[in-house]
């Protein structure tokens, strides 16, 4: 029995050690959380895979401009040897007549190798020129994906930070009310107040504890959401090390006020799309001119009455080199339609670029107004919270010396809690407004 307990305890300890080892504790600042998301978020991973896919596509395009070498081999067994008609006079027959004869052997074999090399092809030339642009396009999409992930990480991170502040304020209110309830209980025991005053405080305490429970649940779910967004295993522990205050909200905003369209990732993508569409127009224009290719071939052929190609016997060779020219003459107006379609697509992206400029200006101005209003509201609510704390302190003193009523102190307590909630809300709205402003100016 002692042995069982001994090894049972060892097994439990080892199991606990394995659980501890399976869980990773991550203490992250908001920047570290964003960097982690850039490496592990599935959206970013797929965007990076798209870059690799495009590189392989470019290699496929490049291969068209490289020498093309192919080999061929074949063996034919003529069940019926082909018949050839010879003019009659060749074999002493009257003119105008033909004599059927069979030439060749039952078995024929051939083997050869051919080579071709494009000298000039307008479409291939433009495709090669567009390779760098297509990689840039995919890289810019990846950066935009990263930016969107980073923006959402910042928002959820700071919402959780403000949630922690809210919990701290709720704890302070609970402690304050518990102390007040004890003081009122003493006053009640000495006949200076009514039982209903204690009951009112008990109701407020229950409400605060219920609210704290809800906030804890929201924060826990928020952590799950942040981990999912970052690509972090849910079982891992995440500790947020950054704090949030008025000064942090104002940091870096002045520098972001000066912006350029090219700072925006989506604008960069449209610029690259314009360049690629312009190249597409050139591609169809150049496809209307002749293309040239060098060609070469070397082949061996053998004929046998029996299947004996690996024994003695002659193999006859042939070879050639040449220059081929392909001239497009008429393709049913398909080229004209493709060229016009490419021009329309180019005009479309140009229109989108001009529209995006207007949208960026509107988005920046709107984000700036939202940030200014949010900061003003945050400052006002902070002052209001300080005033509510002062009013509560004064009301409590009046109540303790008997010059104030229970209604007054209950009202002061509720006003303080409302002011605190309003401040936390304003603080959260201010940091989100800042993130939106930085994203709008391309400075996030």
Residue pairs with C-beta under 8 A, 6 or more apart in sequence:
22 235
23 235
23 236
23 237
24 233
24 236
24 237
25 236
25 237
25 239
26 36
26 232
26 236
26 237
26 238
26 239
27 239
27 241
28 36
28 238
28 239
28 240
28 241
29 241
29 242
30 153
30 154
30 157
30 158
30 240
30 242
33 153
33 157
33 226
33 230
33 240
34 149
34 150
34 153
34 154
36 230
36 231
36 232
37 44
37 149
37 150
37 153
37 229
37 230
37 231
38 44
38 146
38 149
38 150
39 231
40 230
40 231
40 232
41 149
41 229
41 230
41 231
42 231
43 145
43 148
43 149
44 142
44 145
44 146
44 149
45 231
47 138
47 141
47 142
47 145
47 146
48 142
50 138
50 141
50 142
51 135
51 138
51 139
51 142
53 138
54 134
54 135
54 137
54 138
55 135
57 134
58 131
58 134
58 135
61 124
61 127
61 128
61 131
62 128
62 131
64 118
64 124
64 127
65 118
65 124
65 128
67 115
67 116
67 117
68 115
68 116
68 117
69 113
69 114
69 115
70 113
70 114
71 111
71 112
71 113
71 114
72 110
72 111
72 112
72 113
72 114
73 109
73 110
73 111
73 112
74 109
74 110
74 111
75 107
75 108
75 109
75 309
76 107
76 108
76 109
77 106
77 107
77 307
78 104
78 105
78 106
78 107
78 108
81 102
81 103
81 104
81 105
81 106
82 102
82 103
82 104
83 100
83 101
83 102
84 100
84 101
84 102
84 103
85 98
85 99
85 100
85 101
86 98
86 99
86 100
86 101
87 95
87 97
87 98
87 99
88 94
88 95
88 96
88 97
88 98
88 99
89 95
90 99
91 99
93 99
104 303
105 303
105 304
105 305
106 304
106 305
106 306
107 303
107 304
107 305
107 306
107 307
107 308
107 309
108 301
108 302
108 303
108 304
109 301
109 302
109 303
109 304
109 309
110 299
110 300
110 301
110 302
111 299
111 300
112 297
112 298
112 299
112 300
113 297
113 298
113 299
114 295
114 296
114 297
114 298
115 294
115 295
115 296
115 297
116 293
116 294
116 295
116 296
117 293
117 294
117 295
118 124
118 291
118 292
118 293
119 292
119 293
119 294
119 323
120 291
120 292
121 291
121 292
121 293
122 283
122 285
122 286
122 287
122 288
122 289
122 291
123 283
123 284
123 286
123 287
125 286
126 279
126 280
126 282
126 283
126 286
127 283
129 279
130 276
130 279
130 280
133 272
133 275
133 276
133 279
134 276
136 272
137 269
137 272
137 273
137 276
140 265
140 268
140 269
140 272
141 269
143 265
143 268
144 265
144 266
144 269
147 265
147 439
147 444
149 229
150 444
151 435
151 436
151 439
151 444
152 229
153 226
153 229
153 230
154 431
154 435
154 444
155 431
155 432
155 435
156 222
156 225
156 226
156 229
157 226
157 240
157 242
158 242
158 244
158 428
158 431
158 432
158 435
159 222
159 428
159 432
160 219
160 222
160 223
160 226
160 240
161 240
161 242
161 243
161 244
162 244
162 424
162 427
162 428
162 431
163 215
163 218
163 219
163 222
164 219
164 240
165 244
165 424
165 427
166 215
166 420
166 421
166 424
167 212
167 215
167 216
167 219
169 420
169 424
170 208
170 211
170 212
170 215
171 212
173 208
173 413
173 416
173 417
173 420
174 205
174 208
174 209
174 212
176 413
177 201
177 204
177 205
177 208
177 413
178 205
180 201
180 396
180 409
180 413
181 198
181 201
181 202
181 205
183 400
184 193
184 197
184 198
184 201
184 406
185 198
187 193
188 194
188 195
188 197
188 198
192 402
193 406
194 406
196 406
197 406
200 406
200 410
201 410
204 410
204 413
204 414
208 417
223 238
224 234
226 238
227 233
227 234
227 236
227 238
228 234
232 238
244 427
244 431
246 378
246 379
246 382
249 375
249 378
249 427
249 430
249 431
249 434
250 375
252 438
252 443
253 371
253 434
253 437
253 438
255 443
256 437
256 438
256 441
256 443
257 368
257 441
259 364
259 440
259 441
259 442
259 443
260 442
261 267
261 356
261 357
261 360
262 268
262 271
263 441
263 442
263 443
264 356
264 360
264 442
265 442
266 356
267 353
267 356
267 357
267 360
267 442
270 349
270 352
270 353
270 356
271 353
273 349
274 346
274 349
274 350
274 353
277 342
277 345
277 346
277 349
278 346
280 342
280 345
280 346
281 339
281 342
281 343
281 346
283 342
284 335
284 338
284 339
284 342
285 339
287 328
287 335
288 328
288 335
290 325
290 326
290 327
290 328
291 325
291 326
292 323
292 324
292 325
292 326
293 323
293 324
293 326
294 321
294 322
294 323
294 324
295 321
295 322
295 323
295 324
296 319
296 320
296 321
296 322
297 318
297 319
297 320
297 321
298 317
298 318
298 319
299 317
299 318
299 319
300 315
300 316
300 317
301 315
301 316
301 317
301 318
302 309
302 313
302 314
302 315
302 316
304 313
328 335
360 440
363 440
364 437
364 440
364 441
366 440
367 433
367 436
367 437
367 439
367 440
367 441
368 437
370 433
370 436
370 437
371 430
371 433
371 434
371 436
371 437
373 433
374 426
374 429
374 430
374 432
374 433
374 434
375 430
375 433
377 426
377 429
377 430
378 423
378 426
378 427
378 429
378 430
380 426
381 419
381 422
381 423
381 425
381 426
381 427
382 423
382 426
384 419
384 422
384 423
385 416
385 419
385 420
385 422
385 423
387 419
388 412
388 415
388 416
388 418
388 419
388 420
389 416
389 419
391 412
391 415
391 416
392 409
392 412
392 413
392 415
392 416
395 404
395 408
395 409
395 411
395 412
396 404
396 409
396 412
397 404
398 404
398 408
399 405
399 406
399 408
399 409
435 444
438 444
